[in-house]
Amino acid sequence: MRFQQLTNNLGASFNTRLAETTQALRTAAATVSNTNFLDRKIWAEYLEATGLNSSKGLSGFGLIRRVPRNRIDDFEAMIRTRGLPDYVAERAGEHDPLYLVAFIEPYETNAGALGIDVANGTTRKSAADA
């Protein structure tokens, strides 16, 4: 009986965390699609407002932008003016477009993900296209 109660509690906790993360993703999508300007500060403030953090199982919350290969330099320049002066986009492969990590929080523990092209590789590209 105790095992069943623990199992039920664990399942409920997982479902709650999943629902919170799903809501944050939906809200982020709405925010991004309805704003003309987004920078690192706004992204960080958004994540803070969601209340999601590592204590709830979140290791990072990023914004990925679809960038045509011939616009990478322009994209880098734009991101650099929006709070990430050292931003560099990954340029590996020949695929087009690229799906670049533009912003990610918490920054301190996830800065290495900035500029990664999540479409570089079959598995990551399939996930990015989904």
Residue, then its C-alpha position, 0 to 999 in steps of 0.5 A: m500500500r505504501f509503495q502505491q502511495l509513493t508511486n501515485n505521489l511521484g506521478a502527480s509531482f511529475n505531471t505537475r512539473l510537466a504541466e508547468t513546463t508546457q505552460a511556460l513553453r506555450t507562453a514563451a511561444a506566444t510572447v516571442s510571436n507577439t513581440n518585435f524586440l527581444d533581448r537577453k534581459i527580456w528573456a531572463e526576466y521572462l524565465e524568472a517570471t515563470g518560476l521555473n528553475s533547477s529545483k523544478g527539474l529545468s536545466g535550461f530554457g532557450l530560444i532557438r531561431r531559424v536562420p538562413r545560412n546566408r544571414i548568419d552574419d546579420f543574425e550574429a550582429m543582431i544578437r550581439t547588440r541585444g546583450l550578448p556581445d561575444y555571440v558566435a553562431e555554429r557554422a558546421g555542415e551545409h544544411d540550410p536553414l540553421y536553428l541557432v540557440a539565440f538566448i538561454e537561461p540560466y545563462e551562468t550554467n548554459a552559456g556554452a549552448l549559445g550559438i549551437d545549431v540544433a539542426n546540425g545532425t540528424t537527430r537534433k534536426s528531426a527534433a528541431d523540425a518537429 
